[in-house]
Amino acid sequence: MVSSRSLKKSIASEKVDVLFYLVMEKQGKRMLKPLGFDTSISLKLVRAILDDTVIPNFYDTLSKNLLDRGVASGSRVQLRAKFRPSHLMVDPQLTGTKVLCEVRV
C-alpha cells in the first residue's frame, strides 16, 4: 500500500509547464505577447514562487537566463504555470493557469 505522504512527495517532484509572456504597455493598455520558450519546472519550485519563499538569487538567475535566450534588456516578462489535473491531488488550488511572477530583464 502506498502512503499518502510518499504519494504527495512523488507528485511534488512532477513537472509543471511554464509559459513566458512579454509585457507591453501601449496607450495605457497592458498587452501580453507570448514568447516561444518551452520549459518545465518542478511543482516544488512553483509552490515556492507562489508562496514567495524562493531565494532572492532566483530572480537574478532567471533574468540572466532570459537575456541569454534573446529577450531585450529592460523588458518585463511574466511567468505563468499551466497545471495538469494530477496536480489537484497535491492542492485543490492548483488548477488551470496561474501567474507566478513578473521579472524585469
N, C-alpha and C positions, 0 to 999 in steps of 0.2 A: 504494500500500500504506500502511496506517495503522500508525504506530509504536505500540508498547505504552505508551510514555511519554505520548503525546498521548491515547491511549485512557483511561489511568488519570486523566489531568488532567480530561478531559471528564466522566468518571464521578464524580470527586470533587466536581464542581460540581452534581451531581444532588441533588435534594431528598429529605429523609427526613421521614416523618411523625412528629410529636412528640405524645405523649399526656400529659395532665396529670391527676394524681390528688391529692385532698385527703387528707392523712394524719391519721387519727383514732386515739386510743387510748381504749379503754373496758375497764375491769376487767382491765387488764394485757394486753389483746389489741390488736394493731395491725390496723387496717382501712383500706382504701383506697376512697375514693369518687371515681368518675370525674367530672372536670369537662368540660363540653361545649365545650372550646376545640379548634378545628381549626386547626392550623398546621403549617408545614413549614420546615425549616432545611437548609442545605447539609450535605453529608456531611463537608466540611472542618471545619465548626464542631462537628459531632457527635464527630469524632475528637479535636478539641482538648479538648472537655469530658471525654471518656473518658480522655485522656492527662493531664488536669489542666494544660493549657498555655494556657488562656484567660486573658485579663486579668482582674484582680480586679473591675473595674467591671462586668463582665458580669453577675455575680450581683446586684449592686445594681440594675442596669437591669432585669433580669428580675423582681426583687421589686417594683419600681415599676410595671412593666407589668402584673403580676398584680393589684396594688392597683387600677389603673385599670380592669381587667376585672371588678372586683367581688369579689375574694377578700378575706376579712376579715383585718385586720391581726393579726399574731401566729400565723397559721395556718402549717402546714408543707405544702408542695406537692412532690410527687415528679414528675420528668420521666422519661419513657421514650421511647426511639426504636424505631420499628417499621420494620425493614429489609425491602427488597424483594429478590427473587432476584438482580437485577442487581448488587447491592452485593457479592456473593460474589466478583466479578471483582477488586475492589479488595483485599479482605481476607476470608479464609475465616471469620473470627470474627464477621463482621457478618451474623448470621442471626437471624431471629425478632425478639423484643423484648428490649431491654436497658435497665436502669436507668441513666440518665445522672447524675442528681444529685437532691438534696433542697434546697429553698430555704425559709428562714424569711421569711415576708412581713411 
